[in-house]
Amino acid sequence: MRKFGMMALLALAAIGCLAVLRTQAALPAAGTAGKAGTYADTIKLLTTAKQVMDPAATVKLTMKKTGAYLPVSGEADLLADGQLWSERLGMTPAAALTEQQGHAVYRQEGAAGGCKQTLLLTSLNAGEFYAIVKTECETLPAAGAAEAVALQQRLDAAVEGLEWDASWNVMVQGGLADPSAQGAEAALRTVERELAAKAEERYEDRGTVSVSYASPELNEFVWSGDRKLHLQAALRCDSQSGDWRLTLGTPVITTEY
């Protein structure tokens, strides 16, 4: 089986991160508000992003649905499952598995609503199988909340009936209306105000600020110790232009800032 590189490595890391959060708390990794609550989170996230991001800038939307699914008995079943999922998602089924860091992986790509969609099924440990469906929209406007929710609904309908204990992770990234350092901090304050967000964890390094929040306005969450985190905001400064970029994620960010 061939290796397919960094894409799968980042995906496996994302699964591992969420699995660690679940293990540390010994509680479910996500909120239980259901589909309506998840779609409401997406609308609130993009509505908030619209207020602080430059309307002329390119906005990238990334939506992942990740979680454990019914165990399979071997690689043949993993391939068969992947092919079934591919058909449900309107993708051409892959003919074979790939391999990453000693793990058998099923991976395939397709399109959804003008966006790129990637399917990944793998096992991190014996008897533990995970699936990720990632949708990436490179040019969706920050105002495109309805389009984003439509993509989520399309995916949820496609996988209806599959035994998949999964949760949504939605991220939007773009340049700021005021890309200065002062504008970046002002953008964080706007996010905090609009989502009634309380900072629980903050990390700062040269050119990077990351803040994790609890928010009563959002439904999906992960546990960090004994605290619920509903939102993460990350600011990144371009070393050449000096402009700041914002990434917002519910409940966390699992992409590059």
Secondary structure, DSSP 8 states (H G I E B T S, - for coil): -----HHHHHHHHHHHHHHHHHHHHTS-SS---HHHHHHHHHHHHHHHHHHHB-TTS--EEEEEEEEEE---SSHHHHHHHHHHHHHHTT----SS-EEETTEEEEEEEEEETTEEEEEEEEEEETTEEEEEEEEEESS--TT-HHHHHHHHHHHHHHTTTS-EEEEEEEEEEEEBSS-SHHHHHHHHHHHHHHTT-EEEEEEEETTEEEEEEE-TT----EEETTEEE-EEEEEEE-TTT--EEEEEEES---S--
